[in-house]
Amino acid sequence: MFRLVICGLLLAATGIAGRAQQTGTTKTTPAIPLAAQPDYQPSAEKTWDLLHTKIDVRFDYAQRRMPGKVWLTLKPHFYPSKTLTLDAKGMFIHKVALVKPTGMQPLQFNYPDSMQLQILLDKTYQPTDKLTVYVEYTARPDEIKVKGSQAITDAKGLYFINADGKDSTKPIQIWTQGETEATSVWCPIIDKTNQKTTQELSMTVPAKYVTLSNGLLVKQVKNTDGTRTDTWKMDLPHSPYLFFMGVGEYSIVKDKYKNLAVDYYVEPKYASVAKGIFGETPAMMAFFSKLLGVEYPWAKYAQIVGQDYVSGAMENTTSTLHGAGAYQNARQLKDGNSWEIVVAHELFHQWFGDLVTAESWSNLTVNESLADYSEYLWMEYKYGKDRALDYNREAMEGYLAQPGNASKHLVRFQYADKEDMFDGVSYQKGGRILNMLRQYLGDSAFFKGLNVYLTNNKFKNAEAHQLRLAMEEVSGKDLNWFFDQWYFGSGHPKVSLHYQFVDSANMLNVIVEQKQKDKLFYFPIDIDVYTNGKAERSSYWIGKHVSDTIRIAYSTKPTWVNVDPQKLMLWEKDNNLDDAMWLAQMQEGKNYLDKVEALESLAPRWKKEAGYDNALQQLLTDRYYGTRKAALKQLKRGNIKATPASLSLIEKMAATETDLPTRAMALDVLSLQCNAAYETAFTKALQDSSYSVAGAALESLARLDANKAIASAKAQEQDAKGRLKAALQIVDYLKKDTAQASTVLADFKKMAFFEKLQAANGMLYYANRLTDVSNFKKAAGSAIEVYKMLRMDFQGWQTNMLSTLRWMIAVRQQALSNNPNNTLLQEQLKYLQDKTGL
């Protein structure tokens, strides 16, 4: 499951309890055992083992119901049993029977809460006995109320999309979503993650539709009523939450991996770009198979896109379902495939989650943390270490952005609802922990450990303990210390790094002080000491004391010191390097994060010195586009002023930069110069097929000449997404009547918060044109309030608004240099500076 979550802007209040001290005969309250606590979530008890599930369904589009039949072959898990309980949510149950050679024997059943079907069998069955129970039913997904989660917004299992065909903008589709326990909305089943069953599924659908399910399509029968029955078969066992049905008018774009079919089910209008979106799949299958030493384990792999999907994507065995966010046209793909990491994530689940499945939702980490980490692995393999580190940092910031994450264990048996497990701890934190484990063990041991884990547990369920044991078996190392603090503990280190040079003793003291108050973390750390551009690495253990001092002897005084040079440690870090050391790190750092951490530290106090400008030019010409983009971002935010030398490089980037979103940012930086000489460059860039470049060009033109931007926008309105769509929204605000400021402001204030985020930059452009001081303050102030609420640079909105504010200030400063007595400009400038602190 790939989460699509916009992080809330949260403030978390945390309390840390002190330890009780016992002196003399003072009594202490005994701790309540975990299993006795009210929110303890035990693993599902296995009374029965599912062996095979045969399902036969058809669809009632008018009533949004599904008549179905299911044959469940089972056996008692260990203890003899005469009763069977199935999960069956909100159904009509028409018949329950035992399948015997002589026919169907009706069984008594009870269905008191419309959630679980309680069946009385004809006798007590032993663990050696097999039986098949038949249930005839009608699923009613739209008539049941079920709770979703932050990651999965709804849980009714079976979804009829535009079933009556009245919405001309949407196709008619059916798809299912089983995770966590929603397969039982459309099929009576033991809907627990620790069950594994083979499967056969027949769907009767209008003949014009195609179907998709788990396994292989083994039979198609055309019926006389204009329908067709498709039968799909899974010969290998998997968990019920991974069952899938998809129905609709799709183009099937064929691909392959070795001799396996790899198919992409897309709406016909996206057939031409399907391989642009999903086409890396065969290469991913080859890479992951080789990396893990375990071949892709299933008979086929298909990916389908569903409208109105309730999450990002879902790893149904052999048949991944993606939300419509996967769809991108050719122009969007020029800016980069935004869905590529989702494709990697869901594919990796075919091993971690489908082949080996979490024994309980408490152990979701063995599904989702590993799938999250696959995104890093693919970035590293396909695009290099710098891109992987860039991604790793984004993921780490996603975890840290929500303070409440720090109080949660990665493996936790206490939660209000199983849906709560799908969070930044199970995903981003877990992925970063795996990266640290890989660094500690080394690549060979780490990936061999994953191989052993998969091999030992294939077609079974597992917990974090099995992962630890596999890693220990391979490496020979004890890993209890690692798993205890990272898997079965909460939080992360918060450290302050200090450096003392004792020249009289030729000694460097590196002081690592842990600031978190509840516990210490124990971990190994590498330190690179740079002298004359060369690094010498040493390794140390941290965590025996609140403050650990590492003493490193030197003969020549080091230029700078790099703690955690691989930049993989999950921590919050206050790195107290002086400016000279930061500058040396920016110039000599070996990876993206070395350079960008130094840049971001120095940017607020950037100096007009040759060394700084040389370092900036070095970043603007770095091999990795992300480094170039990071330098441009600081220029766009106004933290650094471009010199003629750096501006010359930026002009070239605006015309020839190969990464198109980075080229767009170069245009943004040029627009801050308030230089009419760039109009030709902006006008030319408007014709670019990249939405990012064209959007940046249109906004840049708006800063030079609003009327020309309005005139140029007309040709862009028929095809606009992403940055170009945002630029057109700015133009819409430029066209609004300045005499109607009160109405424009009232409409803005009525917007929902997310709409305001999208409109706030446009409101600044509108404010820029107002000559009434009161209206100017109201309009600019309303947008600035939104800007101040942004704690993260989500989709670049914070940087875009900051850049616009810098531009508004620069325009007024430039005008006042020619007309210093203009009181309107003076008052507007003072308001902007006072309100923003710029």
N, C-alpha and C positions, 0 to 999 in steps of 0.2 A: 504494500500500500504506500503510495506516494502522497504525502500531505501537501495540500495547498492552503497555507495558513498565513494570514497577515498578522504579524505579531502585534498584540495589544500594547498600548503605551501604559504600562502598569507600574504602580509603586507598591512594593511588598513590605509589610511590616513583619519582622521576624523576631522571635524571642528565643534566647538561648538559656536553657535551664542549667543552673549550677549543679555540680555533683554533691550529693548528700554525704556528709562526713559522719562517721560513727565513732563516738568516744564513750568510754565507760559502758553503761547499760542503756544508752539512748536507743530507742526502737526506730527502725526504719520500715517504711511500707514496702513489702515485697513487690517486685515487678510482676505484672500480670503476664503470663505466658502469651506468646504471639498468637497461638491458635485460639486462645480464649478471649482475645480482644474483639470488640463488636464489628470492626471493619475488616477482619481477617478474611482473605479470599483463598480458600483451599483449591487445590487442583480438583478437577471434576472426577468424582469416583467412577471407576469403570466397572459396572455391573455386567454389561454385555459388550461384546466385540462385534462391530460391523464387519462383514466380510465382502458383501457385494450389494450394490444398490441398482435396481432397474426401475426407470421412471418413464412414464408415457403421458404426455401432456398435449393439450390443445389450448387455444387462447380465445377468450370471449372479449373482443375489443370493445364492444358496446358497453358492457358492464364492468370492464377492467377486472375480469376474473379469469381464473385458470382452472378448468376441470383437469384432474390428474389421477393417475394410478401409480402406486409404488409397490415394488416387491423388495423387501428387506431380508437378506440372508444374514443370520447372526448366530452367535453361540455365547453361552455364559462365559464371562471372563475367567472366573475362578470358582465362585460359590454357586451351588445349584440355585435355580430361580424358577418361579412359576408366574412371575409378573414382568411386564416389559413397559417401560415408560419412554415415550417418544416426545421430542419437542415438536409442536405443531401449533403455530401461532395464528389465531384468528380465522380458522378454517371452518367450513362445513365438512363434517365427517359422515360419509354415507355408508361405508361398509368397512369392517375389519374382519379378516379371516386368516386361517392357517392354511397354507398351501400343502396339500397332501397328494400322493399319487392318484388317489381316487377322486380328487376335486377339492373344492374350497370348503373348509369347515369354519362356520361363523364363530367368532370369538366375542365374549363380553368385553365391553370397554366403558370407560368413564372419561368424560371430557369437561370437568367442572368449571375450569377457569378459561377455557379456550386458549390455553397456552401449552398445556401438556396433555398428551393422550395416554391414559393409563389402561393397559390391556391385561386381561386375565387369560393366561394360556391354558391349554387343555390338560397340562400335567407339569410336573417339576422337571426341568431340563438340567442335565449335567454338563460340565465344561467340555465333554467329548461330543456332545450332541450339536447338530446344526439344524436350524429350522428356517423357514421362509414365511414371513408375515406379509399379508397383502392389505393395503389400505386404499380405499377409493375416497376421493375428497374433492373439494373445491377451494382453491386459494383465493383470498379476498384482500390483496395487499393495500388497496386504497381505503379499506374499511377498518384498518387496525391502527392504533396509535402506539408508536414505538419511539424510543429516545435515540437520537444520534449522538455525535460527539464533535469536538473541534476538528478532528481529522475527517470524520465521516458524518456529514451533516444530517443524514436520515438513515433509517434502518428498517425499511419495510420490505427489503429483500428483492421484490419483483416490481419492475417499473414499466408502465405503459406510457410511452412518450407520444403525445399528440395522437392518441388512439382514434379520435373521431376525425382527424385530418383537417380540422377547422383552422389550424394555425398554418398559414401558407409559408411561413418562414422556417418551419421545422419539418423534417421527415417523420414518418411514422416508424417507430422503433420499439423494440422490447429488449431490455437487458436486466441482468440480475447482479446483485451485490451481496455476497454472503458474509463477509467479515463485519462484525465479529461472530454473531450467531443469528444471522438473518436468512440463511438457506431454509430454515424451518418455517419461514413465512410462506414458502411455496412448495415445500416437500416435507412430509413427516419424516423425521430422521433423529438420530442421536447427535445433536448439533453441538458437538464439543471438539475442541482442537486436538484432543488426544485420541480421537478415533481415526482410523484409516480404512478405506474401502475402495474396491474397484467399482466401476460404474458403467451403466449403459443407459442412454437417454434418447428417447424418441420425441420429436416435436412435429406436430401437424400444423402447418402454416399455409397462408395463401401462397399459391404457386409462384407468384411474382417475387416473393421474398427469398433471401438467402438466410441460412442459419449458421451458427457457430456454437460449438460446445467443446468440452474437454475431450482429448484423445482424437481418434480418427473418424472421419465420416465413412461408415461401413455400408450404408444402405440408403437408397432414396426410392420412394414409391409414389407415383402420381396417382392421386385419387380422383374419382369421378365427379366430385363436387367442386373441382377447381382448386383443391388444396394439394399439398405434397407432404409426405411424412419422411423426415430425415432422421436417421439413427446414428448416433455418435457413441463410440466405445472407448473406454479407458481400461486397459488391461493391467495397469500398475496402480497400486493403492495410493490414495491421497485423502486429505481431510475434507469433511463436508462443507466447510466454509469456502472452499476453493471450487465448488461446483459452479458451473456457469452456463447460461443460455443467452444468446444474442440473436435477434431477428430484425430484418429490415431490408431496405433497398440499398445494397452496397456494391461498389466495384471491388473486386478482389484482385489486388496487385500481387503478382507472384514473384517470389524471391526464393533463395535456397541456401542452406548451409550443409555442405557435403551432400548427402543424399536425402536430407530432411527438407520437407516443405516449410518455407517461411513466408507467410501470407500477411498482407496488410488490408484490412477491411475498412474502406473509407467511403464516404458519400461520393457519388460519381464526379462532382465538380472538383474534388481534390485528388482524383486519380493521377493526374499529371505530376503532382508534387509529393505523392505518398513516399516515394523512395528518398526524396529530400528530407522528409521528416523521420522516417523509420529505417532508411537504407543502411545505416551503420550496424543494424542488428546482426547480420551474418558475421561481420568482423568482431563484434562483441562476443558472440557465441564462441568463436574460435579463440579469442583472447582469454575469456574466463575459463573455458575448458582446459586450455594449456596451463594457465596460472594455477588452477586448483588440482590438476591431475585427475579430474573427473569429467568425462565427456558429458555434454548436455544430455540429461537423462531421459528425455521424453520422446514420443514418436513424431511430434511436429511442434511448430511454434507459430502461433497466429497472434496478431494484434488488431483490435477493433476499437473504433471510436464511437462513443455514445453521447447523444445530446442530453443535457440537463443532469449529467453525472454528479453524484453527491460527494465526490472527493477528487483527487488528482488522477490516480490510476490504481488498478488492482491486479495482482499477480495470479489470477485464476490459472490453475495448472494447464499448461499448453496454450492458454487463450487469455492473454492479458487484455483488460478493458481500460481504455484511456478516456478521459474527459475531453470535451470539445476544445479545451485549451491547447490540445496537441495540434489542431489545425493551424497551418500557416500557409500563406500564399508565397509565390516566388519572390516577391519583394521583401517579405519578412525574413525569408530564409537567407537572403543576401546579408542581412545584419547578423546572422548566426542562428542556428537551430536552437531555439529556447527550450525545446522538449527533449534534447539529446540525453541529458542526465536522467530524465524520467524513464526513458527507454532502457538505459543501463540499469537503473534501480530495479525496475520490474523484472527484467531478464535475470538478474542475479538472484532474485527470489525463487526462481525455478529450482535453484539448488538450496538456498537458505530460506526456508519457509514452506516450500512445496515438497522437495525430496526429503529434507529433514525439517520437521515442524516443531515449533515451540510447544512444549508439553502443557503449558498453561499461559494465560495472558500475562501472568506475573513475570514470565520469562520471555516476553515479547522481544527482548534484546537479541535473542539468537535468530530472529527473523529480521527485524527492522534496523538494528544497529549495523548488521552486516550488509544489508541492502543499501543503507545510507553510505557506508564506506566504499561500496562498489563505485559510487559516483566519483570519489577521489581516485580510485584505481584506474578508471577509464580516462579521466582527465590526465593523469600522470602518463599513461601509456600513449594516448592519442596526441596530446598537446604539450607534454613535457612537464617537468617538475615545477616550474614557475606557475603554470596554470593550475596545477594541483594545489600548490600552496595558497594561491589566491582563493580557490574554492574552499580550502580547509579553513581559512580565516573567516570567510563568509558564514560557514556553518557554525564555527565556534561563536561568532558574534550572535548568531541566531539563538543559540542556547543561552548565552549570557544576557541577552536582551530581556528575558523574563526572569526576574529575581526569584520567583517562586520555584523555579527549577532546581535551585541549589539545595532545597530541603528534601528532595526526592531521591530515593535509592534507584539505581538502574534496574535491579531486580527487586521488586517490592510486592509483598503479599497483602498490603493494606492500601486499598483505594475504594472510593465510593462506588465506582462503576468501572467495568472492564474497558469501556471506551476511553477512560481517563489515561490509560497507558499509552495512547497514541499522542506523544508530546515531544518536546524538545530534548527530553532526557533519553527516551527510547531511540530517538532518531539521531539528532546532531551530537549530543554528548556521547552516546554509545559509539558512533562512528569515529569520534576523536580519540576515545579510549582504545579502540582497536588499532589506530595509527600509532599510539604510544606503545602498545604491546608489540606491534611489529618492529618498532625501532629497538625495543629492549631485546627481543629474541633474535633479530636479524631476519632478512627476507626468507632464506631457505627454511629455517625452522618454523617461521610463522605460517608460510603457505603450505608446508608439509603438515603442520598441525591442522589447518583447515581441511586438508585432504583426509587425514585420519578421522577427523570429526564427521565428515560426510560419509566416509566409507563404513565406519562403525555404526552409524545411526540411520543409514539410508532406508527410506520407506517407514521410518519410525519417528518417535517424538524425542525431544531432547531439552535439556536445561542448560543454564550457564555452567553448571558443574561439569557436564560432558565436554564443553568447550575447553574448560581449564584442564581436565584430565588428558584431552588429546594434545594440548600444547605441552603439558608436562611429559607425556609419553615420548614425544618427539625430541624435546629440548633437554630433558633430564633435569630441568630446573624446577624448584618449588615456586609455585605461582599463587599460593594462598594469600601472601601479603598483597599482591596486585589485585586479585579478585575481591578480597575483603574490603579494600578501601574504594575501589572503583566500581565494582559490580554490586556489592552488598552494603555499600556505604553511600553517603550523599555528599554533595558539595564538590569543591575544588580548591586548590591553593590560591591564596591572594598574597602575593609576595611583593616586597620592596627590595630592589637590588641596589647596593652601594659599592663603591670602588675606592680603595685607599692605596695610594702609591707611597711606599716608605722607601724613598730613594737612598737613604743612608744604609739600608739593609738590602737594597735591590729586591724588594719584596712587594708583591701585589696582594692585597687582601680583598677578596670578593665576598661580600656579606649578603647572605640570602635570609631575609627575615619574613617569616610567615605571619600574616596579619589576621587571618580568620581566627575566631575566638573559641570555637567548639572543639577543635582537634588539630593535630598536626598530620600532614601527609608525608609519606616516606617514599622517595623516588630517586632514580639516578638522573644525573644531568651532565651534559657535555659542556665544556667551556673552551672556546677558541680564543687564544691570545694572539693579537696581530702586532707584528713588528716589521716595519718597512714593507708592508704589503703582503707579508707571509704569515700564515696562521699555524699555530701549534696547538693541538687538541689534547685535552685531558678529561677524564671522567671522574665524577664524584657522586656520593650519596648525600641527599639532603633529608632532613626531617628528624634528626636525633635531638635537636634543640629548636626552640622558637626562632632563634637566630643562629645560623651556621656560618662560620667564617672559614673560607677556603684560602689557604696561603700558597701563592705561586711565585717561585723565585724567577728572577730575570737578570740577564746581563746588560741588555739594552732596554730602556724604558719602553713599554708597549705603546702603540698608537691608539689602539682601542681594544675592547674586550667584548666578546659575543657569547652571552649565556644562552643556551638552547639554540645553537646555530642552525639546526634543522627546522626550527620553528614549529615543532609538533606538540609541545607541552600544552595541556589544557590547564590554563591558569589565568588569573588577572595579574598583570605585571606593571609595577611602577619602576621603570628602568632609569636610574639616576645617572646617566652619562652626562658629561659636560658637552658644550656645543662643539668643541674641537673633536671629541670622540664621535659624536653624532655625524659630523661632517665626514669624518674618515669612514664611518660605517656606510654612509650613503655612496661614497666613491669606491669603496673596496669590497662592499658586501657581495657575497657570492650568489644570493638568490633574491627573488622578488621581495620577500618580506623584510630582508635586511635593509634594502633600499627604501622601501615604502615606510617602514617604521621610522627610519631616520628622517625622511622627508616630512612626515606628519608631525614629528616632534619639533623640527626646526621651523616649519612653515609659519607658526604664529609669531615668531621672532626672527624672521628672515632678514639677513643683512645684505646691504648693497656692497658686496665685496666680490672680487674676481673669483675666489674659491667657490663661493656659493653659486655664482652664475655658471661656472664651469661644471659644477656638479649637476645643476639643473639641465644643462645641455646634454650631459651624459645620460640623464634619465630620459630625455626627449628622444634620444637615439638608441635607447636600450633594445636588445634583441627581442624582448617580450612586450607585446602590445599593452599588456596590463600595466607595466611599469610606465610606459609612455602616457597611458591614459591617467594614471595616478598623478603624474606631474601636471598634466593639463587640468586635472580636477582642482588642484591647489591654485592654479592660475585662474580658473573659472570662478572659484570661490572668493577670489580676491586676496588670498593670504600671501601671494607672491606677485610682484609686479614684473611683467616681461621686459627684459632689456632688448635693445636692438638685435643683439646676437641671437637670443632665444626666440625673439619674434620672427626672425628670418626662418628659423627651423619650423615654427608653427605655421607660417604661411605655406611652406612646402608640404607640411602634413595635411593642411586643409585641402590640398589638391591631389596628393598622391598616397596618403596613408592607406595601407592595405586593409586594416581592420576598420570597417565602416563606422561603427559607433564611436571609435576613437577619432576618426576624421571629423565626425560631427562635433565632437567636443573641441577640436581645433578651431572650427568655425565659431563656436561659442566664445572662445577666448578672443578671437579677432574682433568679435562684436563688442567686446568690452572696451576696445580702444577708441570707440566713437570716431572712427576714421572713415570718411566718405569714399576714400580710395578703395575700400574693400567691397563696394557695392557690386562691382563686376564679378568678383569671386562668389558673392552670395547669390547673385542672379544665375550664374552658371550652375552652382551647386543645387539650385532648385530643380534642375532637370534630372538630377541623379535618381536612379531607380531604387536606391536605398531610402526607406522611410526615415531612418535616423538622419542621414545627410540632408535630405530635402526638408525635413522638419527643422533642423538646426539652421538651415539657410533661410527659411521663411521667418523664423523668429529673429534671426540676425538682421534681416532686411527690415523687419518691423522696428528695430532699434534705430535704424538709420532714417527710415522714411515710412511712416505708417500708411500713407496713401498708396505708395508703391507696393507695400505688403498686401494691402486689401485688394489691389488690382491683380497681383500675382496669384493670390489665393484661389481665385475662381477656377483656374486650370487644375488645381490639386484636389478639389472637393469630391470628385467622383471616386477617387481611390486613395483613402487615407487611413492609416492605422498607426499605432504607436506614437512615436515622436511627431510625426507629421499631423496626426489627429490632434495632438496637444497644441501644436503651433496654430492650427486652424481655430482652435478654441480661443487662443490669444487674439487672433484676427477678429473673431466674433465680438470680443470685448472692445476692440479698437473701433468697431462699427457702431457701438452703442452710443446713444445721444448723451452728450455731457450735460445737457439741460435736464435729463431725467435721472440724475444721480441718486435721488432718494429711492426711486423705483428699482434701479439696478442693485442698490445696496440691500433693499428689502428682499429682493429675490435671492440674493446670495445668502443672506442670513437664514432663509427658509430651507436651504439645502441640507440634506443629510451630510454627516461628516465626511464620508468618502467622496461625495460629490464636491464638497468644498475643497478637499485636497486637490482634486483635478482642476478646479476652477480658480484656485487662489492666485496662481501665477498670472492668469488673464486679468484678474481684478487689479493686480499691481499695474499692469499696462493701462488699464482704464483710469486708475488713479493718476497715473503719470500725465494724463491729458487734462486733468481738472485744474481750473484756475481759481475756483473758490476754495479758500483755505480750509474752511470747515468741512466741505465735502471731500476734499483731498485727504484730510486726516481721518475721516470716517472710512473712506474706501481703502486707503493704504493700511489703516489700523486693523480693519477686519481681516485683511489678508495676512498681515504680520502676526496676528493672533494664531492663525492656522500654522504659519511657519514655526512659531515658537513651540507648538505642540509636538512637532516632529523630533523624536529622539534618535531616530535612525534615518539614514538616507534612502528610504524605501523608493525603489524605481527612480532614484535620482531626483526626487521632488524637492528635497531639502536643498541640494546643490543648485537646482534650477532657480528656486525662489531666491536663494542667497545671491546668485549671480545677477538676477533682475534687480534686487535691491542695491547691489554694488553699482550696477549700471545707472540706476536712477540717481544715486548719489553723485556718480562721476559726471553725469550730464549737467547737474546743477552746479557742481564745482567748476566745470569748464565754462558754463554760461556766466557764472559770477566773476570769473577771471576777466571777462570782457565787460561785464556790467555789474560792478561790485555793489551798487546801490539798489539793486532789485530786491525789494522787501518780500515779495511773494516767494522768490526763489530762496531767499534767506530763511524764511519761516518754514518752507517745505523741507529744506535741507536739514535744518535743526530738528524738525520733527522726526525725520527718517533716522538721523543719527542717534537721537535720544531714545527712540523706540526700539532700535535694533542693537545699539551699542557698537555700530560699525564706524 
